[in-house]
Amino acid sequence: MLKKISIYLIGLLPLALIAGPLIGETFLFLLFIFFLYFLFKEKRYYLFDNRLFKIFLIFWIYLVTISVFAPEKLVSLKSSFFYIRFGIYTIAILYFLNSVKEHLSIIYLLYKYTLIFVILDSTVQIFYGSDIFGFKPNSIDLMRISGPFGDKFVLGSFLQKILPIFIYFILKNNEKLNKIKWVDLGIIALSIVIIYRSGDRAALGLILFFSFIFFLIYKPFRKKILLVSLIFLFVSTILTLQNPKIFKRVFVDTVGQFKGKYYDEFLEKDLSETKLDFMIFSFHHQTHYTTAFRMFLDKPIQGHGLKMFRYKCEEFAFRPKKKVISSFGNTEEYYGCSTHPHNTYMQLLSETGIIGFFFIFTLFIYIFYKIIFLMIGKKNTLNPKNALLIAVFINLWPLIPTGNFFNNWLSMLYFIPISYYLFEKKYNYLEKIV
């Protein structure tokens, strides 16, 4: 019974994350407790005796070590010390996936209804200004929507990370292409529409990137991908006509911000932040990246410690020579400070140094190699695990603004596709990973 309950907890994790990181953490903690019970009962201690977990353990020990030397030790240690739980959660999920045979059909349905709920709730907000719970996004003219996430604009990011996993379940539950249900294709298309309408440009870019790689790898699936694309274009056009502001944000403002829009009055050609003819995504993104890079140069080996960007960025921030009121009506003494640098690899360089960067970037390069191999391969089989591999790949893609890599909510979303991918790689609790 506990194993069956655990499968429901795993399948309901996306819905729990909508309710908030605390609910998601509670679900995973329950999984952890159930896992410990069976671990000691069945004496399957060898589950932790595998190469992947040992590499993760080394990474965790390194994070804790550099946190000891961070300026704000308690803040840094709080983030690094408990990071090990994501590795344990992964092992726990793998254990329960192997323990319950009908887990795939259960989790598939839970993901399906979660996505339907998010789509419907967000649609209500698009046309009525608030969702079914009364949440109103803090956005002028509804240029951005947040759906059931209230005042947090993470709707697009959430769907971008969950949708590839749902696609995996679709492929896993349908051995032949002609068995894939129309409603599933509709959910995929409408999810991408909501990502577009959320105004999250990074999420839209990543899901389109995922679709492009998916198109190249899954050759027999190309007709259905084109059909999904047509539905996406048709519905997105309707929503753009309903509110043209979204087109301005996603396309016009994006191009403008690459050229320094809103901050062009103090762009000085002799400064590293402003000497280019274009910005890296935007003026603010570029100042975050250069601040992070200067922090990296200050401590290139071990970095400043987890969550230290927010405490140290002022020392390395860009300070313009002249005070200029921006198009937003404000002026600042320095630019480039935030809770994190808004890029995974710049965050790793500034907070964990070249060593921490090496762990994650090596994983990215390894997956990149496997993706290239899949692209040039001639196999026409629909291997479900490849959708998960692409999902992890785009989550680690370096050329995009990202959230805080060590954020609890985001980390849970990162580890979900990894768990299913390892399961597909024949991680069986009767065997060891060599």
N, C-alpha and C positions, 0 to 999 in steps of 0.2 A: 504493500500500500504506500509506504513512504517513497519508494522508487517511482511509483506512478505520480504521486504528488510532486515529486521533484521535476518530472517532465513538464508538468503544468507550470511550475515556477519558471522553468527555462523558457517555455513558450510565451509566458506572460511578461517576460522581462522587458520587451519593448514598451508594452502598455504601462508597466511600472515606471519606466524612465520618463514617460509622458507626465506621470503624476509628480515626478521629481526625483532627484538623485537619492534622497533618503529612502524612498520606497524601493528603488532599484537595489540599493545597498542591503536593505532588509531582506529582499528576496534572495540575494546572493549569500547573505549570512545564513539564512535557513538552509540553503543548499550545502553550505560549508558544514553546518551541524549534522545534517543527514549523512553527508559524505564521511565525516569522521566516525559516525556510528557504524557504518558498513565497513569502513577501512579497518577498524579494530576488530570488528566482529568476524570479517572474512580474512583478516591478516594479509591484505594485499599491499604491503608496504613498498613493494617493488614498483608501484605506479610512479613513484617519484625518482626511481632509478633509471632515468633516461637522459640522453644527451641534450635534448631541447630544454628540459627543465633545469639542467645543470648550467646551461648557458644563461638562461634567465636568472638563475640564482646568483651567478657571478655579476651580472648586470645590476641586480638588486643590491648586492653587497657593496658594489662600487658607488651606487647612489647614496647609500647610507653613510659611507666613508666620507665622501665629499661634503655631505650635509653637516658632519661633525665640525668641519672647518669653515662653515658658512657664517657670515656676519650675524644672521638671525637663526641661530642653531635650532631652536624649538620649532619655528615655522618650517624650516627646511626638513628637519627630521620627521615632523608630523606627516609630510607628504611622501618622503622617501621610505621610511620604515614600514609603513602600511601598504606600500606599493606591491609587496610580495603577494598580497591577497589575490591579485589578478592572475598570477601564475597558478595559485592553488585553486581558484575558481575554475580555471580552464581545465585542470585535471579532474575536478569534481564533475563538470559538465560532460566531459568525455566518459567518465565512469557511468553516469546515468544514461547517456545515449546508448552505451553498449549493453546496459542492463534491461532496457525496456524495448521490446521488438517493435511495437506499434508507435514509437515515439515520433516518427516522421509525419505521419498523418495527423497526429494531435498538434504538433507544433506548426505544421503548415496551416491548419485551420485557424489557430490562434493568431498567427502573423497576418493571415488574410483578413480576419475581422478587425484586427488592429488598424491595418491600412485603410480599410473601408471607413472605419470610424474617423480617422484623421482626415481623409478626403472629404467626407460629409461635413464634419465640424468646420473645416477650413472654408468650404464652399459657402456655408451659412455666413461666416465672417466676411467673405468677399462681397456678398450682396446686401448684408444687413448691418455691417460695421462691427458686430460682436458675434462671438460664437455661441453655441448652445448653452454654455455656462455663464454667458455674459461677459467674457473676456474681450477687452478692446485693446488692440495693439497701439502703442504710443508712436503712431506714424501719421504724418500729415497726408490727408487725402487717400489713406490706405495704400500708400506707395509700397508698404511692406505689410505682410500679415504674419500672425504668429500662431493661428489656430488654437489648439488646446494648451499651448505653452504660456499663455498669459502675456506678461510683459517681456518675455525672453524671445529674441528672434533666432531661435534654433530649429524652427520647423523644417526649413530646407535641408539643413545639415542632418537632422534626424532621418528624414526620408531618404536622403542620399546614401546613408550608411545602412539602413534597414532594407531598402528595396533590393539590392543585389542578393541578400540572404533569402528573401522571398522568392526571387528568381531561381535560386538554387533549389528551394523546396518544390517549385513548380517542375523543374527538370527531374528532380529526384522522384516525384510522385507520378510522373508521366513518362513511361519508357519510349513512347512513340510521339512524334510531333503532332500528329493529327488528334491526339487525345487531350492536348492542352486546351483548357476551357476558355471560351470567349471572355468570360468574366475576369479571368486572371490577366488576360491581355489588356482588358480595360483598366484593371487596377494599376498595372504597370504604367500605361499611358497617362492616366489621370494623376498618378503619383508624381510623374515628371512635370506635368502641368502645374501641380501645386508647388513644386520646387521652384519653377519659373515665377509663379505668382507670389511666392514668399519674398521675392526680391533678394534672395541669397545668391549672389553672383558666383561665389566660389563653389557652392553646392551644385548650381546648375552646370558650371563648367566641368566639374568632376563627374556628374552623372552622364553628361554627354560624352565625356572621355571614356567612361565605362562602356557606354553603348557602342562607341566606335570600335573599341578593342573587342567587345563581345561580337560585333558584326564580322570582324576579320577572322575570329577564331571559330565561331559556331556557324559554319557555312550552311548547313541544312536549315538553320533558323532564320536566314536572311529575309525571307518573304514576310515572316511574322514581325521581324524587327522593322521593316519598312512600313508595315501596317500600323504598328505602334507609333512610328514617327509621324505618319499622316494624321492619326488621331490627336497626337500631341500638338501638331501644327495647327490643326483646325480649331481645337478648343482654346489653345493659347491665343490665337488670333481674335476669337470672340472676347476673351477676357481683356485683351489689349484694347479693343474697341470700347469695352465697358469702362476701362480706366487707363487712358494713354500714359499716365504717369509711370506705370510699371515699365513700359518700353523705354522711357527716358532714363530711368534708373539703371536698367540692365544693360542698355546699349549706349545711349548718348552720353550719360555721365561716366560710364566706364572708359570710353575713348577719351573724354575730356580730362579725366583724372590721370590718365597716362601722360598727359601733357601738362600736368601741374595745375589743373583747374581749381579755382577757389584760393590758391596760394601763389598765383603767378606774379604778384606785385613785388615779392621779395626774393624771387629766384635769382641767385647770384652765380654766375658762371665759374667763379673761382672756388666754390665750396663743393665738397664731395656729395652732399645731400642734394644739391641743386644745379650742378654743372651740366648734367645730361640734358639732351633735348627731349627726354621723356622720363617720367617717373616709373619706378617699379611698383606697378598697380596704382599707387596714389602717393601724394606727398607724405601723408601720415605713415603709410606702409614703409616707404623708403626711409624715413627718419627712424622708424622702429628697427629696421634691419641694420642701418649703419650704427645705431646705438648698440645693438646686440653684437655687432662685429667688433666694435671698439672694446666692449666688455670681454669678448673672446681674446683679443690681442693682449689685454691686460693679464688674463690668466688662461693661456692657451691649452694647458695640459688638463687641468681638473675643473676649470670653470669656477663660477662663484657660488654654486650650490642651487638646489631645486628651489623654485619660487623666489629667487633672489633678484630677478630682473626688476621687479616692482620696487625693490629697495635700493638698488644700485644704479638704475637707469639715469637718474638725475645727474649723476657725476659724469656720465658719458654722452648726455643728450646734445642735440644740435641747438646752438644758441645763435639766432640770426643777428647780424650786425645792426640791423635797423628794425624798429618796431613798426609793424604794419598791421592795420586792421584787415582781417581776412573778409572774404565774401560772406562769412557767417556772422560778422559783426564782433569778432573777438580777437584778442592778441595775447600771446604767451611769451614768457621769458625764454622758454626752451621747448623743443618738440622732440618726440621720440620716446616718451615715457608712457607706460601702460602696465597692466598686470602681467603681460607676456608680449613677446615680439611679433605675434601673429604669423609665425612661420615655424613649423616643427624643427627644421634643421638649424635655423638661427637661434632658436631657443636652446636646442641641445648644445650648440657651440658656446653660447654665453653662460649657460647654467651648469653644463656637465663637461665642457671642454672637448677636446679632440677625441678623448677616450670614449666618453658617452656617445658622442656623435658617431663614432666608428661602429658601435654595436647596431644602431638602427639603420645607418646608411648601408652597412654590409648586408643586412636583411633586405633592404630595398633593391640593391644590385643583384642579389641572388634571385629575387622574384622577377626582376626585370629580365634577367637571362631566361627564366622559364617562360615568361610571356612571349619573348621573341621566338623561342623555340616552338611555342604553340602556334604562333602566327605563320611561320614558314612551313609548319608541318602539313601533311596532306590528309590527315585523318578527318573523317566526316562524322565521327561518333560524338554524341552529346554527353560529354563527361561532366556531370553536375559540379564536381569540385572545382573546375576551372572558373566558374562564376565567382566562387569564393576567393580564389587566387587573385582574380582581377580586382575584387573588392578590397583586399588587403593592399594591393599594389596602388590603387588610386588614393587610399587612405594615407599612404606614405609618400605620395607624389610631392616632390619638393617645390615645384614652381607654381605655388598657389598660396593665398593667405589661409591660415588655419587657426583653430582654437588652441587653447593651452594643452600641450601634449600630456601633461600629468594631471589634468582635470579629471576628477572622479567620474563624472557623467560621461565625458568623452572617452575615457579609458575603457569603460564598460562597453561602449559601442565598438571600440577598436578590437577588443578581445573576443567578441561574439563570432565574427566570421573566422577568426583564427581557430576557435574551438571546433567549429564544424569542419573546417578544412583538415585539421588533424584527425578528426573522426573518419573522414573520407580516405585519409592516408593509411587506413587499416590499423589505427591505434586501438588495439583490443586489450581489455583488462586481463586477458589470459596470456598476453605477450608483453615483451619489453620493446621499447624503441631503442634501436642500436645506434 
